């Protein structure tokens, strides 16, 4: 079984309505090959496809939103926001280091939680017809953006 990584978003997040992509790559350092990027999909389809693939193979799948930008300035704004968020996260980590390194404790807690939770069956991958309908909705979303 592989690993799936995605954003944990609140139910009302506007990012849920964006198109999503899946990046498949090697799970371990032993394998070296170029990642495969698929999409765009609607989020539920992306998650189901990623789960179906990693359930059977030792791969990492990263499911993330695709931000359709309409200008270089909009892209620069997204980059600046990401940089500020990274700086804030680094500052929080630095502050946490003042009180000790709790990463080992967190890892142990996550391992215990994983042992206690039953392993869920992967979602059923969407059919070709469901994916095509999703593509149509994404195309409509992308062509109406900013209109």
Secondary structure, DSSP 8 states (H G I E B T S, - for coil): --EEEE----TT-GGGGS-EEEEEEESSSS-----EEEEEE-HHHHHHHHHHHHTTSSEEEEEEE----SSHHHHHHHHHHHHHHHHHHHHHHHHHHHT---HHHHHHHHHHHHHHS----------HHHHHHHHHHHHHHHHHTT-
